[in-house]
Amino acid sequence: MPEEEIEPIRWEDDHLLLLDQTKLPERQEWVTVDTVEGAIEAIREMRVRGAPAIGVAAVYAMVIAAGSIDAPTMSTWLNLLDPISGRIAAARPTAVNLGWAVQRSVDIARSANSPSEARRRLLALALKTQVDDVKANRKIGRNGASLIPNKGGVLTHCNTGALATAGYGTALGVIRAAWEGGKRPHVFCTETRPWLQGAR
């Protein structure tokens, strides 16, 4: 990712780092997440916001969960993972990507032969999900930019920029791509609940 890009989610030294969106725009603070409870709290309290970003954070939460379980057999390990995955999936009921990400993670874990292999696969899935999200956002931007009128008006609603994703943005990514292509629309950013993103 280019240096100037906002990157709200990072994985460093077996820890999930989240740009705490409850502190923006006054302060830029990072939350270090190294427990399942910490991941659930970050999702529930909206420290990470936006369905794509929550989905990416959820897969990393599953990596953390996988590393926290000590069990003698794979079947026991999976039995212990199931209730944890359910708690992660229930952290924010409105985030569609959350349930999808947790279910995909559970499916990957069930295809492994050992807990250590499951954790490796989950980490690979998390890293890929993060990269794929940015790629998808840029593709959305390229495809949507042709629909943006030059010097026209565009209204954007809710949290759709880089902070709501692994990077670049969804609907706001379309506006960014149009801008990068030389168009200069007037953008109306509306207020949204519960954190008044548009007003901020």
ZIFEN-V307043 format. One record per residue. N is the residue number from 1. RES is the residue in one small letter. SS is DSSP state (A for helix, B for strand, O for the rest). BURIAL is # if it has 9 or more other C-alpha atoms within 8 Angstrom, else .. D_LAST is the distance of its C-alpha to the last C-alpha in Angstrom with 1 decimal. Layout:
BEGIN
n->{N & N}
res->{RES & RES}
ss->{SS & SS}
burial->{BURIAL & BURIAL}
d_last->{D_LAST & D_LAST}
END
This chain:
BEGIN
n->{1 & 2 & 3 & 4 & 5 & 6 & 7 & 8 & 9 & 10 & 11 & 12 & 13 & 14 & 15 & 16 & 17 & 18 & 19 & 20 & 21 & 22 & 23 & 24 & 25 & 26 & 27 & 28 & 29 & 30 & 31 & 32 & 33 & 34 & 35 & 36 & 37 & 38 & 39 & 40 & 41 & 42 & 43 & 44 & 45 & 46 & 47 & 48 & 49 & 50 & 51 & 52 & 53 & 54 & 55 & 56 & 57 & 58 & 59 & 60 & 61 & 62 & 63 & 64 & 65 & 66 & 67 & 68 & 69 & 70 & 71 & 72 & 73 & 74 & 75 & 76 & 77 & 78 & 79 & 80 & 81 & 82 & 83 & 84 & 85 & 86 & 87 & 88 & 89 & 90 & 91 & 92 & 93 & 94 & 95 & 96 & 97 & 98 & 99 & 100 & 101 & 102 & 103 & 104 & 105 & 106 & 107 & 108 & 109 & 110 & 111 & 112 & 113 & 114 & 115 & 116 & 117 & 118 & 119 & 120 & 121 & 122 & 123 & 124 & 125 & 126 & 127 & 128 & 129 & 130 & 131 & 132 & 133 & 134 & 135 & 136 & 137 & 138 & 139 & 140 & 141 & 142 & 143 & 144 & 145 & 146 & 147 & 148 & 149 & 150 & 151 & 152 & 153 & 154 & 155 & 156 & 157 & 158 & 159 & 160 & 161 & 162 & 163 & 164 & 165 & 166 & 167 & 168 & 169 & 170 & 171 & 172 & 173 & 174 & 175 & 176 & 177 & 178 & 179 & 180 & 181 & 182 & 183 & 184 & 185 & 186 & 187 & 188 & 189 & 190 & 191 & 192 & 193 & 194 & 195 & 196 & 197 & 198 & 199 & 200}
res->{m & p & e & e & e & i & e & p & i & r & w & e & d & d & h & l & l & l & l & d & q & t & k & l & p & e & r & q & e & w & v & t & v & d & t & v & e & g & a & i & e & a & i & r & e & m & r & v & r & g & a & p & a & i & g & v & a & a & v & y & a & m & v & i & a & a & g & s & i & d & a & p & t & m & s & t & w & l & n & l & l & d & p & i & s & g & r & i & a & a & a & r & p & t & a & v & n & l & g & w & a & v & q & r & s & v & d & i & a & r & s & a & n & s & p & s & e & a & r & r & r & l & l & a & l & a & l & k & t & q & v & d & d & v & k & a & n & r & k & i & g & r & n & g & a & s & l & i & p & n & k & g & g & v & l & t & h & c & n & t & g & a & l & a & t & a & g & y & g & t & a & l & g & v & i & r & a & a & w & e & g & g & k & r & p & h & v & f & c & t & e & t & r & p & w & l & q & g & a & r}
ss->{O & O & O & O & O & O & O & O & B & B & B & B & O & O & B & B & B & B & B & O & O & O & O & O & O & O & O & O & O & B & B & B & B & O & O & A & A & A & A & A & A & A & A & A & O & O & O & O & O & O & A & A & A & A & A & A & A & A & A & A & A & A & A & A & A & A & A & A & O & O & O & O & O & A & A & A & A & A & A & A & A & A & A & A & A & A & A & A & A & O & O & O & O & O & O & A & A & A & A & A & A & A & A & A & A & A & A & A & A & A & O & O & O & O & A & A & A & A & A & A & A & A & A & A & A & A & A & A & A & A & A & A & A & A & A & A & A & A & A & A & A & A & A & A & A & O & O & O & O & O & O & O & B & B & B & B & O & O & O & O & B & A & A & A & O & O & O & O & B & O & A & A & A & A & A & A & A & A & A & A & O & O & O & O & O & B & B & B & B & O & O & O & O & O & O & O & O & O & O & O}
burial->{. & . & . & . & . & . & # & # & # & . & . & . & . & . & # & # & # & # & # & # & # & . & # & . & . & . & . & # & . & . & . & . & # & # & # & # & . & # & # & # & # & # & # & # & . & # & # & # & # & # & # & # & # & # & # & # & # & # & # & # & # & # & # & # & # & # & . & . & # & . & . & . & . & # & . & # & # & # & . & # & # & # & . & # & # & . & # & # & # & . & # & # & . & . & # & . & # & # & # & # & # & # & . & . & # & # & . & # & # & . & . & # & . & . & # & . & # & # & # & . & # & # & # & . & # & # & . & . & # & # & # & . & # & # & . & . & # & # & . & # & # & # & . & # & # & . & . & # & # & . & . & # & # & # & . & # & # & # & # & # & # & # & # & # & # & # & # & # & # & # & # & # & # & # & # & # & # & # & # & . & . & . & # & # & # & . & . & . & # & # & # & # & . & . & . & # & # & # & . & .}
d_last->{25.3 & 24.8 & 23.7 & 20.5 & 19.3 & 16.6 & 18.9 & 17.2 & 20.7 & 23.9 & 27.4 & 29.3 & 32.6 & 32.6 & 29.2 & 25.9 & 23.0 & 19.4 & 16.3 & 14.8 & 11.5 & 11.3 & 11.3 & 8.5 & 7.2 & 9.8 & 12.7 & 14.2 & 16.7 & 19.1 & 20.8 & 24.5 & 25.8 & 29.6 & 30.5 & 30.2 & 28.9 & 26.1 & 25.2 & 25.3 & 23.2 & 20.5 & 20.4 & 20.8 & 18.1 & 15.6 & 15.6 & 16.3 & 14.6 & 15.6 & 19.3 & 20.6 & 19.2 & 20.5 & 23.8 & 24.2 & 23.5 & 26.0 & 28.7 & 28.3 & 28.5 & 31.8 & 33.0 & 32.4 & 34.2 & 37.1 & 37.6 & 37.7 & 40.6 & 44.1 & 46.7 & 50.3 & 50.1 & 47.7 & 48.1 & 47.3 & 44.3 & 43.0 & 43.8 & 41.6 & 38.8 & 38.6 & 37.3 & 34.7 & 33.5 & 33.3 & 31.1 & 28.7 & 28.6 & 28.0 & 24.9 & 22.5 & 24.5 & 21.9 & 21.6 & 24.5 & 24.7 & 25.2 & 28.6 & 29.6 & 29.0 & 30.9 & 33.7 & 34.1 & 34.2 & 36.9 & 38.9 & 38.9 & 39.9 & 42.7 & 44.1 & 44.7 & 48.0 & 46.8 & 43.8 & 43.5 & 43.6 & 41.0 & 38.6 & 39.3 & 38.7 & 35.4 & 34.1 & 35.2 & 33.4 & 30.2 & 30.3 & 31.3 & 28.6 & 26.0 & 27.7 & 28.4 & 24.8 & 23.8 & 26.9 & 26.2 & 22.7 & 24.3 & 27.0 & 24.6 & 23.1 & 26.6 & 27.8 & 25.0 & 24.7 & 27.9 & 26.5 & 23.8 & 25.3 & 25.4 & 23.7 & 23.0 & 19.9 & 18.0 & 15.6 & 13.6 & 12.7 & 11.5 & 11.1 & 13.6 & 13.1 & 15.0 & 13.2 & 14.5 & 17.9 & 20.4 & 19.2 & 18.6 & 17.0 & 18.6 & 17.5 & 15.2 & 18.3 & 20.3 & 18.3 & 18.5 & 22.2 & 22.7 & 21.3 & 23.5 & 26.3 & 26.0 & 24.4 & 21.8 & 20.2 & 17.6 & 14.6 & 12.8 & 9.5 & 9.7 & 8.1 & 9.7 & 11.3 & 11.8 & 8.5 & 6.3 & 5.2 & 5.5 & 3.8 & 0.0}
END
